[in-house]
Amino acid sequence: MAEIPFRKGLFHIPRSPGEKPYLLGSRCHVCGYTCFPSKVVCVRCRRDDTMAEVTLGPYGILKNFAVMQVGPPDFPPPYIMGYVTMDEGPVVFTTITGCEATEDALEIGQPMELVIDTIKTDEDGNALLGWKFRPGRRGAR
């Protein structure tokens, strides 16, 4: 079984135990707007050719979440979906892992940490990787 990103160009998979994962976003060098996923045109100042790739993560704060009781195929409930405001500014819609899928498992405002994990398995048995966040504390940068 191979591990394959579900889509290339969205995140970095650590290659060694000490390396942290990160998302690939973009920042406007004119107005400073930062987003994920990357954009070619800045949605704030509407200028093109001003966006440069930046790394985002691995830390953020939980903004909101919900426990999903119904899910699409390959996503058996219950599971948690949420919004995490990354330290660099973008708000990321994400699956939350590393805790029970209950309403009292998380608190708004708590620190979160980015992880790269299996989203689902494809028809050939390959693990399709994507980003998730888990409850965590900030580490040394």
Backbone as CSV, one residue per row, in Angstrom:
resi,resn,N_x,N_y,N_z,CA_x,CA_y,CA_z,C_x,C_y,C_z
1,MET,0.844,-1.181,0.000,0.000,0.000,0.000,0.891,1.246,0.000
2,ALA,0.642,2.139,-0.915,1.393,3.386,-1.016,0.619,4.515,-0.335
3,GLU,1.346,5.533,0.088,0.732,6.740,0.632,0.867,7.832,-0.413
4,ILE,-0.267,8.394,-0.845,-0.309,9.348,-1.947,-1.100,10.582,-1.515
5,PRO,-0.580,11.799,-1.754,-1.389,12.989,-1.476,-2.668,12.948,-2.317
6,PHE,-3.799,13.315,-1.730,-5.042,13.283,-2.501,-5.022,14.343,-3.594
7,ARG,-4.224,15.389,-3.398,-4.003,16.404,-4.434,-2.653,17.053,-4.165
8,LYS,-1.824,17.139,-5.182,-0.495,17.727,-5.020,-0.573,19.244,-4.939
9,GLY,0.423,19.831,-4.246,0.541,21.278,-4.176,-0.224,21.939,-3.053
10,LEU,-0.825,21.150,-2.153,-1.577,21.737,-1.047,-0.846,21.661,0.287
11,PHE,0.026,20.658,0.451,0.690,20.463,1.734,2.009,19.735,1.539
12,HIS,2.837,19.818,2.600,4.146,19.166,2.614,4.098,18.014,3.606
13,ILE,4.529,16.843,3.160,4.601,15.666,4.006,5.999,15.596,4.606
14,PRO,6.110,15.566,5.935,7.437,15.479,6.558,8.190,14.241,6.094
15,ARG,9.478,14.403,5.885,10.321,13.294,5.431,11.140,12.680,6.566
16,SER,11.169,13.354,7.723,11.913,12.832,8.868,11.093,13.080,10.139
17,PRO,11.374,12.337,11.206,10.588,12.460,12.439,10.572,13.859,13.054
18,GLY,11.648,14.619,12.933,11.702,15.950,13.530,11.078,17.046,12.687
19,GLU,10.755,16.752,11.460,10.206,17.752,10.540,8.699,17.907,10.756
20,LYS,8.214,19.132,10.689,6.793,19.420,10.866,6.103,19.542,9.502
21,PRO,4.839,19.137,9.425,4.097,19.337,8.180,3.711,20.807,8.030
22,TYR,3.381,21.205,6.811,2.863,22.552,6.593,1.977,22.560,5.358
23,LEU,1.112,23.563,5.303,0.256,23.776,4.149,0.930,24.769,3.226
24,LEU,0.585,24.719,1.952,1.136,25.647,0.972,0.060,26.661,0.597
25,GLY,0.272,27.893,1.015,-0.660,28.964,0.733,0.007,30.042,-0.080
26,SER,-0.603,31.218,-0.100,0.008,32.351,-0.790,-0.279,33.639,-0.032
27,ARG,0.619,34.617,-0.238,0.503,35.918,0.413,0.728,37.003,-0.630
28,CYS,-0.106,38.037,-0.562,0.015,39.177,-1.471,1.123,40.097,-0.967
29,HIS,2.085,40.401,-1.828,3.174,41.284,-1.391,2.764,42.760,-1.409
30,VAL,1.540,43.062,-1.865,1.061,44.446,-1.852,0.252,44.730,-0.586
31,CYS,-0.783,43.909,-0.319,-1.672,44.191,0.828,-1.471,43.250,2.006
32,GLY,-0.696,42.161,1.817,-0.416,41.234,2.909,-1.442,40.135,3.120
33,TYR,-2.496,40.102,2.300,-3.517,39.057,2.442,-2.867,37.686,2.277
34,THR,-3.192,36.760,3.203,-2.647,35.403,3.178,-3.809,34.426,3.091
35,CYS,-3.671,33.399,2.234,-4.779,32.472,2.039,-4.306,31.032,1.851
36,PHE,-5.246,30.143,2.042,-5.073,28.724,1.735,-6.401,28.237,1.175
37,PRO,-6.355,27.518,0.055,-5.189,27.200,-0.758,-4.686,28.421,-1.520
38,SER,-3.581,28.225,-2.226,-2.947,29.311,-2.972,-3.889,29.903,-4.011
39,LYS,-3.719,31.183,-4.252,-4.468,31.895,-5.288,-3.477,32.625,-6.190
40,VAL,-3.882,32.866,-7.422,-3.054,33.612,-8.373,-3.355,35.102,-8.261
41,VAL,-4.630,35.446,-8.019,-5.069,36.828,-7.882,-5.436,37.065,-6.425
42,CYS,-5.008,38.190,-5.875,-5.353,38.541,-4.498,-6.841,38.884,-4.433
43,VAL,-7.576,38.201,-3.554,-9.013,38.459,-3.444,-9.307,39.729,-2.646
44,ARG,-8.315,40.259,-1.940,-8.527,41.501,-1.182,-8.295,42.733,-2.062
45,CYS,-7.112,42.842,-2.668,-6.816,44.051,-3.457,-7.040,43.845,-4.957
46,ARG,-7.395,42.616,-5.348,-7.761,42.272,-6.726,-6.647,42.473,-7.754
47,ARG,-5.423,42.403,-7.296,-4.294,42.529,-8.223,-3.797,41.141,-8.587
48,ASP,-3.378,40.992,-9.823,-2.793,39.707,-10.201,-1.276,39.836,-10.217
49,ASP,-0.620,38.709,-10.173,0.842,38.630,-10.126,1.424,39.256,-8.861
50,THR,0.649,39.282,-7.778,1.168,39.802,-6.509,1.273,38.707,-5.450
51,MET,0.785,37.519,-5.769,0.750,36.436,-4.792,2.017,35.592,-4.873
52,ALA,2.600,35.316,-3.718,3.790,34.476,-3.636,3.496,33.310,-2.699
53,GLU,4.064,32.149,-3.010,3.849,30.970,-2.177,4.465,31.161,-0.804
54,VAL,3.732,30.717,0.236,4.213,30.741,1.613,3.848,29.424,2.283
55,THR,4.608,29.083,3.314,4.268,27.912,4.111,3.416,28.365,5.293
56,LEU,2.456,27.528,5.653,1.523,27.833,6.731,1.519,26.693,7.732
57,GLY,1.721,27.038,8.976,1.606,26.008,10.008,2.909,25.752,10.712
58,PRO,2.818,24.854,11.639,1.778,23.852,11.835,0.756,24.176,12.931
59,TYR,0.695,25.431,13.412,-0.155,25.704,14.559,-1.294,26.655,14.233
60,GLY,-2.354,26.522,15.019,-3.507,27.393,14.878,-4.389,27.300,16.104
61,ILE,-5.541,27.975,16.028,-6.511,28.019,17.120,-7.871,27.574,16.573
62,LEU,-8.560,26.730,17.328,-9.874,26.252,16.917,-10.880,27.393,16.961
63,LYS,-11.490,27.665,15.828,-12.457,28.756,15.716,-13.881,28.251,15.926
64,ASN,-14.195,27.067,15.366,-15.524,26.489,15.489,-15.457,25.031,15.065
65,PHE,-16.433,24.220,15.469,-16.450,22.812,15.066,-17.854,22.245,15.213
66,ALA,-18.065,21.113,14.563,-19.325,20.377,14.670,-19.031,18.891,14.566
67,VAL,-19.796,18.109,15.318,-19.697,16.657,15.231,-20.668,16.212,14.141
68,MET,-20.145,15.559,13.126,-20.954,15.104,12.002,-21.544,13.733,12.341
69,GLN,-22.849,13.617,12.246,-23.537,12.359,12.528,-23.907,11.611,11.259
70,VAL,-23.775,12.272,10.105,-24.033,11.670,8.799,-22.870,12.079,7.909
71,GLY,-22.402,11.161,7.079,-21.277,11.497,6.221,-21.384,10.855,4.854
72,PRO,-20.573,11.329,3.925,-20.543,10.730,2.600,-19.881,9.351,2.654
73,PRO,-19.988,8.580,1.565,-19.301,7.284,1.539,-17.819,7.457,1.875
74,ASP,-17.248,6.489,2.546,-15.843,6.471,2.967,-15.550,7.368,4.168
75,PHE,-16.555,8.032,4.731,-16.370,8.877,5.905,-17.406,8.480,6.955
76,PRO,-17.179,7.351,7.619,-18.178,6.884,8.583,-18.285,7.820,9.792
77,PRO,-19.511,8.198,10.154,-19.701,9.053,11.320,-19.620,8.235,12.601
78,PRO,-19.467,8.886,13.731,-19.312,10.337,13.877,-17.866,10.763,13.653
79,TYR,-17.699,11.982,13.172,-16.382,12.589,13.040,-16.555,14.093,13.207
80,ILE,-15.447,14.798,13.405,-15.510,16.237,13.673,-14.933,17.014,12.494
81,MET,-15.670,18.035,12.080,-15.192,19.008,11.094,-15.120,20.353,11.801
82,GLY,-14.143,21.167,11.423,-14.007,22.451,12.093,-13.265,23.481,11.268
83,TYR,-13.181,24.670,11.831,-12.420,25.767,11.255,-11.283,26.090,12.217
84,VAL,-10.066,26.132,11.688,-8.882,26.471,12.470,-8.263,27.726,11.876
85,THR,-8.062,28.748,12.720,-7.368,29.960,12.284,-5.880,29.713,12.490
86,MET,-5.151,29.663,11.391,-3.718,29.401,11.471,-2.990,30.635,11.984
87,ASP,-1.826,30.425,12.578,-1.038,31.540,13.113,-0.768,32.605,12.055
88,GLU,-0.655,32.200,10.804,-0.354,33.133,9.717,-1.588,33.877,9.214
89,GLY,-2.790,33.518,9.729,-4.002,34.247,9.384,-5.117,33.494,8.698
90,PRO,-4.830,32.621,7.728,-5.932,31.955,7.030,-6.764,31.063,7.952
91,VAL,-8.047,30.971,7.642,-8.945,30.053,8.335,-9.096,28.833,7.432
92,VAL,-8.817,27.647,7.993,-8.813,26.407,7.216,-9.962,25.515,7.669
93,PHE,-10.761,25.044,6.712,-11.807,24.059,6.975,-11.121,22.701,7.005
94,THR,-11.378,21.904,8.050,-10.577,20.715,8.254,-11.308,19.642,9.042
95,THR,-10.839,18.430,8.886,-11.229,17.345,9.769,-10.404,17.477,11.038
96,ILE,-11.027,17.209,12.186,-10.327,17.220,13.467,-10.131,15.771,13.892
97,THR,-8.914,15.440,14.289,-8.573,14.084,14.700,-7.924,14.127,16.078
98,GLY,-7.619,12.973,16.635,-6.893,12.925,17.906,-7.748,13.119,19.135
99,CYS,-9.069,13.028,18.987,-9.968,13.132,20.131,-11.263,12.405,19.781
100,GLU,-12.065,12.148,20.808,-13.357,11.515,20.568,-14.264,12.467,19.800
101,ALA,-15.130,11.917,18.977,-16.061,12.733,18.195,-17.301,13.036,19.036
102,THR,-17.099,13.887,20.062,-18.185,14.314,20.936,-18.142,15.830,21.089
103,GLU,-19.277,16.419,21.432,-19.376,17.877,21.570,-18.461,18.431,22.657
104,ASP,-18.161,17.632,23.686,-17.343,18.138,24.789,-15.862,17.768,24.667
105,ALA,-15.463,17.228,23.523,-14.059,16.840,23.325,-13.154,18.039,23.031
106,LEU,-13.729,19.133,22.556,-12.951,20.302,22.141,-13.538,21.564,22.758
107,GLU,-12.711,22.622,22.778,-13.171,23.935,23.224,-12.755,24.976,22.199
108,ILE,-13.671,25.877,21.872,-13.353,26.983,20.981,-12.181,27.755,21.593
109,GLY,-11.194,28.089,20.760,-10.032,28.842,21.224,-8.849,27.988,21.642
110,GLN,-9.018,26.664,21.637,-7.893,25.840,22.066,-6.862,25.685,20.948
111,PRO,-5.596,25.498,21.315,-4.538,25.314,20.322,-4.736,24.025,19.525
112,MET,-4.399,24.098,18.252,-4.493,22.955,17.351,-3.165,22.810,16.616
113,GLU,-2.893,21.584,16.187,-1.650,21.293,15.469,-1.976,20.526,14.192
114,LEU,-1.332,20.921,13.100,-1.509,20.288,11.793,-0.868,18.910,11.761
115,VAL,-1.575,17.947,11.175,-1.023,16.624,10.910,-1.391,16.228,9.486
116,ILE,-0.562,15.400,8.894,-0.870,14.812,7.599,-1.256,13.367,7.885
117,ASP,-2.441,12.972,7.414,-2.985,11.676,7.782,-3.810,11.117,6.622
118,THR,-4.173,9.853,6.736,-4.999,9.218,5.718,-6.403,9.810,5.749
119,ILE,-6.870,10.237,4.592,-8.232,10.739,4.442,-9.156,9.566,4.111
120,LYS,-8.705,8.742,3.170,-9.444,7.529,2.801,-8.504,6.627,2.009
121,THR,-8.978,5.437,1.698,-8.211,4.483,0.899,-8.851,4.395,-0.472
122,ASP,-8.025,4.436,-1.529,-8.586,4.358,-2.879,-8.873,2.906,-3.266
123,GLU,-9.407,2.722,-4.472,-9.804,1.391,-4.940,-8.629,0.437,-5.106
124,ASP,-7.401,0.959,-5.198,-6.209,0.120,-5.315,-5.560,-0.166,-3.960
125,GLY,-6.153,0.325,-2.877,-5.614,0.088,-1.550,-4.591,1.112,-1.091
126,ASN,-4.398,2.192,-1.864,-3.459,3.245,-1.488,-4.095,4.185,-0.464
127,ALA,-3.306,4.618,0.488,-3.771,5.599,1.469,-3.675,6.987,0.842
128,LEU,-4.815,7.670,0.715,-4.826,9.028,0.191,-4.651,9.974,1.376
129,LEU,-3.577,10.754,1.338,-3.201,11.633,2.446,-3.751,13.038,2.266
130,GLY,-4.082,13.657,3.377,-4.524,15.035,3.387,-4.211,15.654,4.735
131,TRP,-4.608,16.916,4.915,-4.348,17.595,6.181,-5.520,17.387,7.134
132,LYS,-5.183,17.362,8.400,-6.139,17.347,9.502,-5.496,18.159,10.617
133,PHE,-6.278,18.528,11.598,-5.740,19.162,12.792,-6.125,18.329,13.998
134,ARG,-5.279,18.372,15.020,-5.562,17.682,16.269,-5.318,18.647,17.416
135,PRO,-5.981,18.395,18.552,-5.683,19.233,19.713,-4.203,19.118,20.040
136,GLY,-3.580,20.218,20.335,-2.150,20.197,20.624,-1.702,21.480,21.243
137,ARG,-0.465,21.498,21.619,0.093,22.738,22.157,1.234,23.174,21.242
138,ARG,1.524,24.406,21.334,2.580,24.966,20.489,3.931,24.440,20.923
139,GLY,4.731,24.043,19.935,6.061,23.543,20.214,7.098,24.611,19.912
140,ALA,8.336,24.260,20.080,9.427,25.181,19.741,9.461,25.365,18.234
141,ARG,9.655,26.569,17.808,9.637,26.840,16.366,11.008,26.774,15.794
